Amino acid sequence: MLRFIMNRLLVVIAVALTLSVVAFFLLNIAIDPAQAIAGEEANFLEIEQVRERYGFDRPIAVRYLEWFSGLLQGDFGTSYYWNKPVYQLILERIPETLTLALMSLSVTVLVAIPLGCAAALKPNTMIDRFALGIAVSAQAIPNFWLGLMLIILLAVIYPIFPVSGDKTLYHFILPSLVLGTSSVPPVMRLMRTGLLEVMNADYIRTARSKGYFGWKLLIRHSLRNALLPVVSVLAVQLGHKFGGSVITESVFAINGLGRLALESILGADIPTVQILVFIFAFTFLALNLFADILNVYLDPRLRK
C-alpha cells in the first residue's frame, strides 16, 4: 500500500512540475508583463523602464526558477492588477469556491446515484428511460443558460432564492444546482453500468436465493462494489468544480477563485493567473490521488 501511494505521489509531483513550467512559459510568451503593468497608453520608454525595474529583461528560465523558488517558500508574488499579495487574494476568495464545489458535489451525489440505482434495478423500463433522459438533458444544457433560466424562474418571477451574491449558504443553492447538474450524466451512467455488471455476479444470485431482492439486495450486497469506479469519477468532478466554476461564479456574481481567474485574465495579471493554474491543477491531481488510494482501500485486489 505504501509503495502504491509513493508511486502515485511521484507521478502527481512530476505532472505538477511539468504543468507549472508549461503555464509559466506560455503566459509570459502570450502576454508582455511589462506592457500589462505599464498600461495600454504607456510609451516605449515607460515600458522599458518597467521591464528593467521588475526584471522582465532577464531570461525567462531564470525568472521561472525565481518564481518557483518563491512558490516553495510560500511567496506567491504580487498582483499587478490589484497591487496586493496574491496569497491574500487566494485566501479571500477560496472559501466561496470551496463552498460552491462541495455543495454542487452534494447535488450530484443526491441526484445521480439514486437515479443510477433506480435505472439499474429496472433496466429497459420507463424508469430507466426517464433516468437516461434526465442525464442526456443535463449534459446538453449549458451552465450559463441553465443559470440564467433558474435566476429568471426562481429569483425574478418567483423570488424564492437570491439573484446573486455569496453572503449566506442560501445564496449558493442556485449556483450549486447549476454546477451540480453538469456532473449528473457521467456519475449516473457509471452507477447504472456498474450495478448492472455487479447484479450478474454469482454472489448476487446466491443472495437472491436467500430472499434478497430490490433495494434491500442493492444496498446490502451490490452497492459497495458498484461504487468503486464512481469514487474516481466523483473525485475528478470535485476537481472540475473547484477549478471550472468560472462561468457559474460569473453568472451568480460569486467572488470565488473562478471569478478571480476571469478577472485576472482580462486584466493581464500574470502572477495571479499562474498561481491559480497551479492551484487548480494540483487540486485536481491531489483528488485523483485520493481517489486511487480510496479505491485500493475498498478493493484489495488493486494492491497487487
Buried (B, 14 or more C-beta within 10 A) or exposed (E): EEEBEEEBBEBBEEBBEEBBEEBBBEBBEEBBBBBBBBEEEBEEEBBBBBBEEBEBEEEEEEBBEBBBEEBEEEBBBBBBBBEEBBBEBBEBBBEBBBBBBBBBBEBBBEBBBEBBBBBBBBEEEEBBEBBBEBBEEBBEBEBEEBBBEBBEEBBEEEEEBBBBEBEEEEBBBBBBBBBBBBBBBBBBBBBBBBBBBBBEEEEBEEBEEEEBEEEEBBEEBBBEBBBBBBBBBBBBBBBBBBBBBBBBBBBBBBBBBBBBBBBBBEBBBBBBBBBBBBBBBBBBBBBBBBBBBBBBEEEEEEEE
